[in-house]
Structure formats: structure tokens, C-alpha cells
């Protein structure tokens, strides 16, 4: 039977899926909208699962307040082009709101709140793998702050004991900029410190200096490393003459924790054979 443009438009509005997918589904359903929707739900899930193995290292960070608490999400896609798509931006915002209103649930439980169904539809519409990667929130009963960079690729939440919101926001901005490894030197894992010490030792072996001097050089480098990667020991980005520890002391504050997200960090990006990619799309 002949499928009208009005029918295709109606199905697209109801599903958010592509023109050709909607037309094909309507043809197979003999123009029955409800049957076409049912079929598209099945096929969109299949096509979404096919794309799920592809690297998704681009995307957006989202941050919002809900009362005194602050919430953060990372949603990934494959390209910056899709990250700027209005549908992807809207999905990121909706995911963040769902999390803020259901923060007692873990990520797997959140996906069951309708996020997964919407994700599959978006994969079908945009043609890229899309992943709700992680979620985070500030500590209960804490003074909280946050920072989201203008490109929405880096975000940070901070929870303080004492101080005020302005201080928490400043520290969140600082941590977003400097990417510290931990709050204080004592929080740096021993294996990481030992690994750095071994590197510094190897670098100093041919110095020709006495062993006791070499040992002092190594420990000096370790101390410098710890101060560079520890939040409290860093120079404050808004006032390099003041360390974060001094800023906290002056405001009778203590950092409970910080959580920093950067889009795609730690994700190994798959090298794509574009010729094969085009052929796979042609073949469906």
C-alpha cells in the first residue's frame, strides 16, 4: 500500500526516529501506526546493540542543583558533531534531571527509569553509540559547590565541612582546572608514590653524587610530586601566592571530597576504518 507523508511525519513525531526507518516500518505494518511503533521498538533495540561496541569518547558533562545537593552526569557519544546536536543535549539534560530526582538509585536502576529506552531511540536517530557513563553527587549535609566549564566537557563537584558556597565553587573551579589526584598527600595510593620514587631513582643513578645526596634528591622530587597532585597543596589558581590549604584554614573549612569528570577520560578510542563503516551502514 502507499504510505503518505502525513503518516511518516506522525510516526517520526511519536518515535523521534529517521525518515526512512519510519517509512519502512509503516510499509511492513501496512500503514498501522501502532504496529509500526512496536516493530521500531524492536529494531531500534537491535540496531542500538550493534552500535554499543563502538568507542564513545566524546559527549557532555551535566551539573544541576536540587535543594542543597548537586548532581553530575557524563553522557558519551562518538563525535563532537553529535555532542552538539539538540536531541543529544536534551537527552543529557533529561538524564541529569532523572538522576537528581532519583539519586538513591544506582546507574543500572536509573536506566530502567526510561533512560535506556530513550537512549536506544537516540542511537537509532543519530546513528552513533551513546552511553550514560557515570553519575555523581555531593555529600549529604555538606556545604557544596560546583563548576561546569563553558564547553561542558569538564565538571567538578566539591563537598566541604565549614566555609561557604562561594569557597566551594572556587575550589571546584580550581580542581577542574588542575586535575588533582587526591585531596591531600596522605590520600595518594602508596603504589603510585612507590612507582614515582622508582622513576626518580632511575633518573638519579648516573648523577655521580654520593648515595646520601641522591636519596635526598629522590625524596625532594617525591615531595614535589605529592604537592603538585594533591588539591590542598596546590597554589590557588585565582591567587597563586596562596595554597588551597591556607584558603581552607582562613575559612575554617575542610574538604570532604571532590569529584571531577572530564569527557572521555580513560576511554580508549577505537580507530575506525571509514570505508568499512560506510559499507556496514549501507548493508544495514
C-alpha positions as protocol buffer text, in pm:
chain_id: "A"
residue {
  index: 1
  type: UNK
  ca { x: 0 y: 0 z: 0 }
}
residue {
  index: 2
  type: UNK
  ca { x: 100 y: 363 z: -46 }
}
residue {
  index: 3
  type: UNK
  ca { x: 233 y: 535 z: 266 }
}
residue {
  index: 4
  type: UNK
  ca { x: 151 y: 906 z: 290 }
}
residue {
  index: 5
  type: UNK
  ca { x: 389 y: 1178 z: 404 }
}
residue {
  index: 6
  type: UNK
  ca { x: 145 y: 1258 z: 686 }
}
residue {
  index: 7
  type: UNK
  ca { x: 174 y: 903 z: 821 }
}
residue {
  index: 8
  type: UNK
  ca { x: 553 y: 915 z: 813 }
}
residue {
  index: 9
  type: UNK
  ca { x: 550 y: 1255 z: 984 }
}
residue {
  index: 10
  type: UNK
  ca { x: 319 y: 1125 z: 1259 }
}
residue {
  index: 11
  type: UNK
  ca { x: 540 y: 822 z: 1322 }
}
residue {
  index: 12
  type: UNK
  ca { x: 855 y: 1035 z: 1330 }
}
residue {
  index: 13
  type: UNK
  ca { x: 697 y: 1268 z: 1584 }
}
residue {
  index: 14
  type: UNK
  ca { x: 598 y: 975 z: 1804 }
}
residue {
  index: 15
  type: UNK
  ca { x: 931 y: 790 z: 1786 }
}
residue {
  index: 16
  type: UNK
  ca { x: 1194 y: 1051 z: 1700 }
}
residue {
  index: 17
  type: UNK
  ca { x: 1346 y: 805 z: 1451 }
}
residue {
  index: 18
  type: UNK
  ca { x: 1470 y: 855 z: 1096 }
}
residue {
  index: 19
  type: UNK
  ca { x: 1253 y: 921 z: 792 }
}
residue {
  index: 20
  type: UNK
  ca { x: 1347 y: 604 z: 602 }
}
residue {
  index: 21
  type: UNK
  ca { x: 1314 y: 384 z: 912 }
}
residue {
  index: 22
  type: UNK
  ca { x: 963 y: 518 z: 973 }
}
residue {
  index: 23
  type: UNK
  ca { x: 860 y: 474 z: 610 }
}
residue {
  index: 24
  type: UNK
  ca { x: 991 y: 116 z: 601 }
}
residue {
  index: 25
  type: UNK
  ca { x: 819 y: 29 z: 931 }
}
residue {
  index: 26
  type: UNK
  ca { x: 487 y: 167 z: 803 }
}
residue {
  index: 27
  type: UNK
  ca { x: 516 y: -30 z: 479 }
}
residue {
  index: 28
  type: UNK
  ca { x: 583 y: -351 z: 671 }
}
residue {
  index: 29
  type: UNK
  ca { x: 289 y: -274 z: 904 }
}
residue {
  index: 30
  type: UNK
  ca { x: 56 y: -191 z: 613 }
}
residue {
  index: 31
  type: UNK
  ca { x: 13 y: 163 z: 743 }
}
residue {
  index: 32
  type: UNK
  ca { x: -78 y: 61 z: 1101 }
}
residue {
  index: 33
  type: UNK
  ca { x: 89 y: 322 z: 1325 }
}
residue {
  index: 34
  type: UNK
  ca { x: 71 y: 116 z: 1645 }
}
residue {
  index: 35
  type: UNK
  ca { x: 214 y: -193 z: 1477 }
}
residue {
  index: 36
  type: UNK
  ca { x: 490 y: 17 z: 1318 }
}
residue {
  index: 37
  type: UNK
  ca { x: 582 y: 162 z: 1658 }
}
residue {
  index: 38
  type: UNK
  ca { x: 602 y: -188 z: 1806 }
}
residue {
  index: 39
  type: UNK
  ca { x: 828 y: -302 z: 1523 }
}
residue {
  index: 40
  type: UNK
  ca { x: 1051 y: 4 z: 1552 }
}
residue {
  index: 41
  type: UNK
  ca { x: 1094 y: -55 z: 1923 }
}
residue {
  index: 42
  type: UNK
  ca { x: 1228 y: -400 z: 1841 }
}
residue {
  index: 43
  type: UNK
  ca { x: 1455 y: -295 z: 1557 }
}
residue {
  index: 44
  type: UNK
  ca { x: 1586 y: 17 z: 1730 }
}
residue {
  index: 45
  type: UNK
  ca { x: 1697 y: -202 z: 2018 }
}
residue {
  index: 46
  type: UNK
  ca { x: 1877 y: -437 z: 1778 }
}
residue {
  index: 47
  type: UNK
  ca { x: 2049 y: -153 z: 1592 }
}
residue {
  index: 48
  type: UNK
  ca { x: 2142 y: 16 z: 1919 }
}
residue {
  index: 49
  type: UNK
  ca { x: 2302 y: -304 z: 2042 }
}
residue {
  index: 50
  type: UNK
  ca { x: 2506 y: -328 z: 1720 }
}
residue {
  index: 51
  type: UNK
  ca { x: 2647 y: 18 z: 1783 }
}
residue {
  index: 52
  type: UNK
  ca { x: 2714 y: -44 z: 2154 }
}
residue {
  index: 53
  type: UNK
  ca { x: 3058 y: -191 z: 2086 }
}
residue {
  index: 54
  type: UNK
  ca { x: 3189 y: 129 z: 1926 }
}
residue {
  index: 55
  type: UNK
  ca { x: 3401 y: 373 z: 2123 }
}
residue {
  index: 56
  type: UNK
  ca { x: 3210 y: 671 z: 2259 }
}
residue {
  index: 57
  type: UNK
  ca { x: 3468 y: 915 z: 2394 }
}
residue {
  index: 58
  type: UNK
  ca { x: 3302 y: 1249 z: 2317 }
}
residue {
  index: 59
  type: UNK
  ca { x: 2988 y: 1389 z: 2479 }
}
residue {
  index: 60
  type: UNK
  ca { x: 2880 y: 1624 z: 2757 }
}
residue {
  index: 61
  type: UNK
  ca { x: 2901 y: 1674 z: 3132 }
}
residue {
  index: 62
  type: UNK
  ca { x: 2585 y: 1796 z: 3307 }
}
residue {
  index: 63
  type: UNK
  ca { x: 2555 y: 1957 z: 3652 }
}
residue {
  index: 64
  type: UNK
  ca { x: 2246 y: 2075 z: 3839 }
}
residue {
  index: 65
  type: UNK
  ca { x: 2128 y: 2167 z: 4189 }
}
residue {
  index: 66
  type: UNK
  ca { x: 1838 y: 2004 z: 4370 }
}
residue {
  index: 67
  type: UNK
  ca { x: 1799 y: 2182 z: 4703 }
}
residue {
  index: 68
  type: UNK
  ca { x: 2135 y: 2188 z: 4883 }
}
residue {
  index: 69
  type: UNK
  ca { x: 2267 y: 1891 z: 4682 }
}
residue {
  index: 70
  type: UNK
  ca { x: 2446 y: 1897 z: 4347 }
}
residue {
  index: 71
  type: UNK
  ca { x: 2445 y: 1630 z: 4081 }
}
residue {
  index: 72
  type: UNK
  ca { x: 2667 y: 1548 z: 3785 }
}
residue {
  index: 73
  type: UNK
  ca { x: 2642 y: 1313 z: 3487 }
}
residue {
  index: 74
  type: UNK
  ca { x: 2857 y: 1219 z: 3190 }
}
residue {
  index: 75
  type: UNK
  ca { x: 2686 y: 1108 z: 2871 }
}
residue {
  index: 76
  type: UNK
  ca { x: 2907 y: 996 z: 2584 }
}
residue {
  index: 77
  type: UNK
  ca { x: 2874 y: 980 z: 2207 }
}
residue {
  index: 78
  type: UNK
  ca { x: 3124 y: 919 z: 1929 }
}
residue {
  index: 79
  type: UNK
  ca { x: 3172 y: 1268 z: 1779 }
}
residue {
  index: 80
  type: UNK
  ca { x: 3158 y: 1633 z: 1874 }
}
residue {
  index: 81
  type: UNK
  ca { x: 2907 y: 1682 z: 1594 }
}
residue {
  index: 82
  type: UNK
  ca { x: 2653 y: 1464 z: 1776 }
}
residue {
  index: 83
  type: UNK
  ca { x: 2751 y: 1614 z: 2114 }
}
residue {
  index: 84
  type: UNK
  ca { x: 2624 y: 1949 z: 1980 }
}
residue {
  index: 85
  type: UNK
  ca { x: 2302 y: 1801 z: 1840 }
}
residue {
  index: 86
  type: UNK
  ca { x: 1991 y: 1941 z: 2010 }
}
residue {
  index: 87
  type: UNK
  ca { x: 1847 y: 1592 z: 2065 }
}
residue {
  index: 88
  type: UNK
  ca { x: 2166 y: 1475 z: 2238 }
}
residue {
  index: 89
  type: UNK
  ca { x: 2181 y: 1788 z: 2455 }
}
residue {
  index: 90
  type: UNK
  ca { x: 1818 y: 1737 z: 2556 }
}
residue {
  index: 91
  type: UNK
  ca { x: 1881 y: 1369 z: 2638 }
}
residue {
  index: 92
  type: UNK
  ca { x: 2177 y: 1470 z: 2859 }
}
residue {
  index: 93
  type: UNK
  ca { x: 1961 y: 1723 z: 3045 }
}
residue {
  index: 94
  type: UNK
  ca { x: 1675 y: 1474 z: 3092 }
}
residue {
  index: 95
  type: UNK
  ca { x: 1917 y: 1210 z: 3221 }
}
residue {
  index: 96
  type: UNK
  ca { x: 2057 y: 1456 z: 3473 }
}
residue {
  index: 97
  type: UNK
  ca { x: 1709 y: 1553 z: 3596 }
}
residue {
  index: 98
  type: UNK
  ca { x: 1610 y: 1188 z: 3632 }
}
residue {
  index: 99
  type: UNK
  ca { x: 1921 y: 1123 z: 3841 }
}
residue {
  index: 100
  type: UNK
  ca { x: 1867 y: 1431 z: 4059 }
}
residue {
  index: 101
  type: UNK
  ca { x: 1513 y: 1315 z: 4135 }
}
residue {
  index: 102
  type: UNK
  ca { x: 1618 y: 953 z: 4196 }
}
residue {
  index: 103
  type: UNK
  ca { x: 1967 y: 989 z: 4343 }
}
residue {
  index: 104
  type: UNK
  ca { x: 1920 y: 696 z: 4580 }
}
residue {
  index: 105
  type: UNK
  ca { x: 1934 y: 465 z: 4277 }
}
residue {
  index: 106
  type: UNK
  ca { x: 2246 y: 338 z: 4107 }
}
residue {
  index: 107
  type: UNK
  ca { x: 2316 y: 383 z: 3736 }
}
residue {
  index: 108
  type: UNK
  ca { x: 2170 y: 46 z: 3637 }
}
residue {
  index: 109
  type: UNK
  ca { x: 1847 y: 124 z: 3822 }
}
residue {
  index: 110
  type: UNK
  ca { x: 1832 y: 470 z: 3666 }
}
residue {
  index: 111
  type: UNK
  ca { x: 1850 y: 323 z: 3316 }
}
residue {
  index: 112
  type: UNK
  ca { x: 1534 y: 131 z: 3396 }
}
residue {
  index: 113
  type: UNK
  ca { x: 1354 y: 460 z: 3471 }
}
residue {
  index: 114
  type: UNK
  ca { x: 1305 y: 513 z: 3097 }
}
residue {
  index: 115
  type: UNK
  ca { x: 1657 y: 639 z: 3024 }
}
residue {
  index: 116
  type: UNK
  ca { x: 1757 y: 321 z: 2839 }
}
residue {
  index: 117
  type: UNK
  ca { x: 1453 y: 328 z: 2612 }
}
residue {
  index: 118
  type: UNK
  ca { x: 1523 y: 692 z: 2525 }
}
residue {
  index: 119
  type: UNK
  ca { x: 1890 y: 613 z: 2470 }
}
residue {
  index: 120
  type: UNK
  ca { x: 1806 y: 341 z: 2219 }
}
residue {
  index: 121
  type: UNK
  ca { x: 1577 y: 578 z: 2029 }
}
residue {
  index: 122
  type: UNK
  ca { x: 1853 y: 837 z: 2017 }
}
residue {
  index: 123
  type: UNK
  ca { x: 2107 y: 583 z: 1890 }
}
residue {
  index: 124
  type: UNK
  ca { x: 1862 y: 498 z: 1614 }
}
residue {
  index: 125
  type: UNK
  ca { x: 1803 y: 863 z: 1530 }
}
residue {
  index: 126
  type: UNK
  ca { x: 2163 y: 991 z: 1541 }
}
residue {
  index: 127
  type: UNK
  ca { x: 2344 y: 677 z: 1423 }
}
residue {
  index: 128
  type: UNK
  ca { x: 2611 y: 676 z: 1694 }
}
residue {
  index: 129
  type: UNK
  ca { x: 2678 y: 475 z: 2008 }
}
residue {
  index: 130
  type: UNK
  ca { x: 2552 y: 670 z: 2309 }
}
residue {
  index: 131
  type: UNK
  ca { x: 2643 y: 579 z: 2666 }
}
residue {
  index: 132
  type: UNK
  ca { x: 2527 y: 711 z: 3002 }
}
residue {
  index: 133
  type: UNK
  ca { x: 2869 y: 655 z: 3155 }
}
residue {
  index: 134
  type: UNK
  ca { x: 2856 y: 774 z: 3517 }
}
residue {
  index: 135
  type: UNK
  ca { x: 2676 y: 982 z: 3775 }
}
residue {
  index: 136
  type: UNK
  ca { x: 2788 y: 1156 z: 4096 }
}
residue {
  index: 137
  type: UNK
  ca { x: 2651 y: 1374 z: 4374 }
}
residue {
  index: 138
  type: UNK
  ca { x: 2778 y: 1580 z: 4665 }
}
residue {
  index: 139
  type: UNK
  ca { x: 2794 y: 1457 z: 5025 }
}
residue {
  index: 140
  type: UNK
  ca { x: 2477 y: 1484 z: 5237 }
}
residue {
  index: 141
  type: UNK
  ca { x: 2466 y: 1774 z: 5486 }
}
residue {
  index: 142
  type: UNK
  ca { x: 2776 y: 1934 z: 5336 }
}
residue {
  index: 143
  type: UNK
  ca { x: 2850 y: 2282 z: 5206 }
}
residue {
  index: 144
  type: UNK
  ca { x: 2851 y: 2218 z: 4832 }
}
residue {
  index: 145
  type: UNK
  ca { x: 2993 y: 2381 z: 4523 }
}
residue {
  index: 146
  type: UNK
  ca { x: 3030 y: 2301 z: 4156 }
}
residue {
  index: 147
  type: UNK
  ca { x: 3190 y: 2416 z: 3834 }
}
residue {
  index: 148
  type: UNK
  ca { x: 3099 y: 2333 z: 3474 }
}
residue {
  index: 149
  type: UNK
  ca { x: 3336 y: 2455 z: 3205 }
}
residue {
  index: 150
  type: UNK
  ca { x: 3182 y: 2656 z: 2921 }
}
residue {
  index: 151
  type: UNK
  ca { x: 3228 y: 2372 z: 2669 }
}
residue {
  index: 152
  type: UNK
  ca { x: 3056 y: 2125 z: 2908 }
}
residue {
  index: 153
  type: UNK
  ca { x: 3350 y: 1886 z: 2874 }
}
residue {
  index: 154
  type: UNK
  ca { x: 3483 y: 1926 z: 3231 }
}
residue {
  index: 155
  type: UNK
  ca { x: 3284 y: 1942 z: 3553 }
}
residue {
  index: 156
  type: UNK
  ca { x: 3359 y: 1922 z: 3924 }
}
residue {
  index: 157
  type: UNK
  ca { x: 3161 y: 1882 z: 4248 }
}
residue {
  index: 158
  type: UNK
  ca { x: 3303 y: 1977 z: 4590 }
}
residue {
  index: 159
  type: UNK
  ca { x: 3173 y: 1897 z: 4938 }
}
residue {
  index: 160
  type: UNK
  ca { x: 3306 y: 2096 z: 5235 }
}
residue {
  index: 161
  type: UNK
  ca { x: 3271 y: 2090 z: 5608 }
}
residue {
  index: 162
  type: UNK
  ca { x: 3257 y: 2456 z: 5704 }
}
residue {
  index: 163
  type: UNK
  ca { x: 3322 y: 2751 z: 5475 }
}
residue {
  index: 164
  type: UNK
  ca { x: 3055 y: 2869 z: 5233 }
}
residue {
  index: 165
  type: UNK
  ca { x: 2912 y: 2814 z: 4886 }
}
residue {
  index: 166
  type: UNK
  ca { x: 3141 y: 3070 z: 4724 }
}
residue {
  index: 167
  type: UNK
  ca { x: 3450 y: 2894 z: 4862 }
}
residue {
  index: 168
  type: UNK
  ca { x: 3319 y: 2555 z: 4748 }
}
residue {
  index: 169
  type: UNK
  ca { x: 3257 y: 2692 z: 4398 }
}
residue {
  index: 170
  type: UNK
  ca { x: 3609 y: 2839 z: 4386 }
}
residue {
  index: 171
  type: UNK
  ca { x: 3766 y: 2508 z: 4487 }
}
residue {
  index: 172
  type: UNK
  ca { x: 3553 y: 2324 z: 4229 }
}
residue {
  index: 173
  type: UNK
  ca { x: 3676 y: 2562 z: 3959 }
}
residue {
  index: 174
  type: UNK
  ca { x: 4036 y: 2515 z: 4077 }
}
residue {
  index: 175
  type: UNK
  ca { x: 4010 y: 2134 z: 4074 }
}
residue {
  index: 176
  type: UNK
  ca { x: 3852 y: 2141 z: 3729 }
}
residue {
  index: 177
  type: UNK
  ca { x: 4150 y: 2340 z: 3602 }
}
residue {
  index: 178
  type: UNK
  ca { x: 4433 y: 2150 z: 3775 }
}
residue {
  index: 179
  type: UNK
  ca { x: 4302 y: 1791 z: 3783 }
}
residue {
  index: 180
  type: UNK
  ca { x: 4443 y: 1689 z: 4124 }
}
residue {
  index: 181
  type: UNK
  ca { x: 4484 y: 1320 z: 4200 }
}
residue {
  index: 182
  type: UNK
  ca { x: 4356 y: 1338 z: 4559 }
}
residue {
  index: 183
  type: UNK
  ca { x: 4259 y: 1580 z: 4836 }
}
residue {
  index: 184
  type: UNK
  ca { x: 4588 y: 1556 z: 5032 }
}
residue {
  index: 185
  type: UNK
  ca { x: 4929 y: 1382 z: 5002 }
}
residue {
  index: 186
  type: UNK
  ca { x: 4813 y: 1118 z: 5252 }
}
residue {
  index: 187
  type: UNK
  ca { x: 4537 y: 1019 z: 5009 }
}
residue {
  index: 188
  type: UNK
  ca { x: 4774 y: 932 z: 4723 }
}
residue {
  index: 189
  type: UNK
  ca { x: 4789 y: 549 z: 4689 }
}
residue {
  index: 190
  type: UNK
  ca { x: 5119 y: 401 z: 4808 }
}
residue {
  index: 191
  type: UNK
  ca { x: 5176 y: 209 z: 4485 }
}
residue {
  index: 192
  type: UNK
  ca { x: 5168 y: 533 z: 4286 }
}
residue {
  index: 193
  type: UNK
  ca { x: 5415 y: 702 z: 4523 }
}
residue {
  index: 194
  type: UNK
  ca { x: 5645 y: 396 z: 4509 }
}
residue {
  index: 195
  type: UNK
  ca { x: 5632 y: 395 z: 4128 }
}
residue {
  index: 196
  type: UNK
  ca { x: 5729 y: 764 z: 4112 }
}
residue {
  index: 197
  type: UNK
  ca { x: 6009 y: 703 z: 4361 }
}
residue {
  index: 198
  type: UNK
  ca { x: 6147 y: 423 z: 4138 }
}
residue {
  index: 199
  type: UNK
  ca { x: 6139 y: 654 z: 3836 }
}
residue {
  index: 200
  type: UNK
  ca { x: 6322 y: 929 z: 4024 }
}
residue {
  index: 201
  type: UNK
  ca { x: 6575 y: 674 z: 4149 }
}
residue {
  index: 202
  type: UNK
  ca { x: 6648 y: 554 z: 3796 }
}
residue {
  index: 203
  type: UNK
  ca { x: 6687 y: 914 z: 3678 }
}
residue {
  index: 204
  type: UNK
  ca { x: 6943 y: 984 z: 3956 }
}
residue {
  index: 205
  type: UNK
  ca { x: 7159 y: 673 z: 3919 }
}
residue {
  index: 206
  type: UNK
  ca { x: 7412 y: 837 z: 3687 }
}
residue {
  index: 207
  type: UNK
  ca { x: 7433 y: 1166 z: 3876 }
}
residue {
  index: 208
  type: UNK
  ca { x: 7772 y: 1079 z: 4026 }
}
residue {
  index: 209
  type: UNK
  ca { x: 7665 y: 1217 z: 4363 }
}
residue {
  index: 210
  type: UNK
  ca { x: 7708 y: 1033 z: 4698 }
}
residue {
  index: 211
  type: UNK
  ca { x: 7425 y: 791 z: 4788 }
}
residue {
  index: 212
  type: UNK
  ca { x: 7301 y: 1005 z: 5078 }
}
residue {
  index: 213
  type: UNK
  ca { x: 7274 y: 1310 z: 4849 }
}
residue {
  index: 214
  type: UNK
  ca { x: 7096 y: 1104 z: 4582 }
}
residue {
  index: 215
  type: UNK
  ca { x: 6847 y: 982 z: 4845 }
}
residue {
  index: 216
  type: UNK
  ca { x: 6771 y: 1340 z: 4947 }
}
residue {
  index: 217
  type: UNK
  ca { x: 6726 y: 1436 z: 4581 }
}
residue {
  index: 218
  type: UNK
  ca { x: 6482 y: 1149 z: 4532 }
}
residue {
  index: 219
  type: UNK
  ca { x: 6277 y: 1238 z: 4840 }
}
residue {
  index: 220
  type: UNK
  ca { x: 6273 y: 1602 z: 4731 }
}
residue {
  index: 221
  type: UNK
  ca { x: 6129 y: 1502 z: 4395 }
}
residue {
  index: 222
  type: UNK
  ca { x: 5871 y: 1278 z: 4564 }
}
residue {
  index: 223
  type: UNK
  ca { x: 5763 y: 1568 z: 4790 }
}
residue {
  index: 224
  type: UNK
  ca { x: 5733 y: 1797 z: 4487 }
}
residue {
  index: 225
  type: UNK
  ca { x: 5526 y: 1535 z: 4303 }
}
residue {
  index: 226
  type: UNK
  ca { x: 5290 y: 1495 z: 4601 }
}
residue {
  index: 227
  type: UNK
  ca { x: 5239 y: 1871 z: 4631 }
}
residue {
  index: 228
  type: UNK
  ca { x: 5164 y: 1902 z: 4259 }
}
residue {
  index: 229
  type: UNK
  ca { x: 4895 y: 1631 z: 4251 }
}
residue {
  index: 230
  type: UNK
  ca { x: 4733 y: 1697 z: 4593 }
}
residue {
  index: 231
  type: UNK
  ca { x: 4450 y: 1950 z: 4597 }
}
residue {
  index: 232
  type: UNK
  ca { x: 4530 y: 2103 z: 4936 }
}
residue {
  index: 233
  type: UNK
  ca { x: 4898 y: 2159 z: 4846 }
}
residue {
  index: 234
  type: UNK
  ca { x: 4838 y: 2329 z: 4511 }
}
residue {
  index: 235
  type: UNK
  ca { x: 4865 y: 2703 z: 4453 }
}
residue {
  index: 236
  type: UNK
  ca { x: 4517 y: 2851 z: 4419 }
}
residue {
  index: 237
  type: UNK
  ca { x: 4453 y: 2937 z: 4052 }
}
residue {
  index: 238
  type: UNK
  ca { x: 4287 y: 3270 z: 4142 }
}
residue {
  index: 239
  type: UNK
  ca { x: 4574 y: 3365 z: 4376 }
}
residue {
  index: 240
  type: UNK
  ca { x: 4898 y: 3170 z: 4308 }
}
residue {
  index: 241
  type: UNK
  ca { x: 5055 y: 3320 z: 4622 }
}
residue {
  index: 242
  type: UNK
  ca { x: 4812 y: 3122 z: 4838 }
}
residue {
  index: 243
  type: UNK
  ca { x: 4782 y: 2746 z: 4873 }
}
residue {
  index: 244
  type: UNK
  ca { x: 4443 y: 2575 z: 4890 }
}
residue {
  index: 245
  type: UNK
  ca { x: 4528 y: 2457 z: 5244 }
}
residue {
  index: 246
  type: UNK
  ca { x: 4571 y: 2819 z: 5356 }
}
residue {
  index: 247
  type: UNK
  ca { x: 4248 y: 2920 z: 5185 }
}
residue {
  index: 248
  type: UNK
  ca { x: 4064 y: 2644 z: 5372 }
}
residue {
  index: 249
  type: UNK
  ca { x: 4224 y: 2735 z: 5706 }
}
residue {
  index: 250
  type: UNK
  ca { x: 4131 y: 3102 z: 5668 }
}
residue {
  index: 251
  type: UNK
  ca { x: 3769 y: 2998 z: 5612 }
}
residue {
  index: 252
  type: UNK
  ca { x: 3755 y: 2728 z: 5884 }
}
residue {
  index: 253
  type: UNK
  ca { x: 3678 y: 2471 z: 5618 }
}
residue {
  index: 254
  type: UNK
  ca { x: 3776 y: 2113 z: 5537 }
}
residue {
  index: 255
  type: UNK
  ca { x: 3736 y: 1926 z: 5207 }
}
residue {
  index: 256
  type: UNK
  ca { x: 3520 y: 1616 z: 5248 }
}
residue {
  index: 257
  type: UNK
  ca { x: 3564 y: 1516 z: 4884 }
}
residue {
  index: 258
  type: UNK
  ca { x: 3575 y: 1635 z: 4525 }
}
residue {
  index: 259
  type: UNK
  ca { x: 3462 y: 1459 z: 4209 }
}
residue {
  index: 260
  type: UNK
  ca { x: 3599 y: 1571 z: 3874 }
}
residue {
  index: 261
  type: UNK
  ca { x: 3471 y: 1447 z: 3539 }
}
residue {
  index: 262
  type: UNK
  ca { x: 3632 y: 1509 z: 3202 }
}
residue {
  index: 263
  type: UNK
  ca { x: 3454 y: 1380 z: 2895 }
}
residue {
  index: 264
  type: UNK
  ca { x: 3610 y: 1063 z: 2762 }
}
residue {
  index: 265
  type: UNK
  ca { x: 3893 y: 1036 z: 3015 }
}
residue {
  index: 266
  type: UNK
  ca { x: 4025 y: 682 z: 3034 }
}
residue {
  index: 267
  type: UNK
  ca { x: 3833 y: 565 z: 2726 }
}
residue {
  index: 268
  type: UNK
  ca { x: 4043 y: 400 z: 2458 }
}
residue {
  index: 269
  type: UNK
  ca { x: 3933 y: 543 z: 2124 }
}
residue {
  index: 270
  type: UNK
  ca { x: 3880 y: 287 z: 1852 }
}
residue {
  index: 271
  type: UNK
  ca { x: 4043 y: 359 z: 1517 }
}
residue {
  index: 272
  type: UNK
  ca { x: 3768 y: 339 z: 1258 }
}
residue {
  index: 273
  type: UNK
  ca { x: 3810 y: 202 z: 907 }
}
residue {
  index: 274
  type: UNK
  ca { x: 3581 y: 455 z: 739 }
}
residue {
  index: 275
  type: UNK
  ca { x: 3539 y: 251 z: 420 }
}
residue {
  index: 276
  type: UNK
  ca { x: 3418 y: -47 z: 622 }
}
residue {
  index: 277
  type: UNK
  ca { x: 3199 y: 184 z: 831 }
}
residue {
  index: 278
  type: UNK
  ca { x: 3025 y: 318 z: 519 }
}
residue {
  index: 279
  type: UNK
  ca { x: 2973 y: -34 z: 385 }
}
residue {
  index: 280
  type: UNK
  ca { x: 2829 y: -155 z: 716 }
}
residue {
  index: 281
  type: UNK
  ca { x: 2577 y: 131 z: 713 }
}
residue {
  index: 282
  type: UNK
  ca { x: 2479 y: 55 z: 353 }
}
residue {
  index: 283
  type: UNK
  ca { x: 2428 y: -310 z: 441 }
}
residue {
  index: 284
  type: UNK
  ca { x: 2221 y: -211 z: 749 }
}
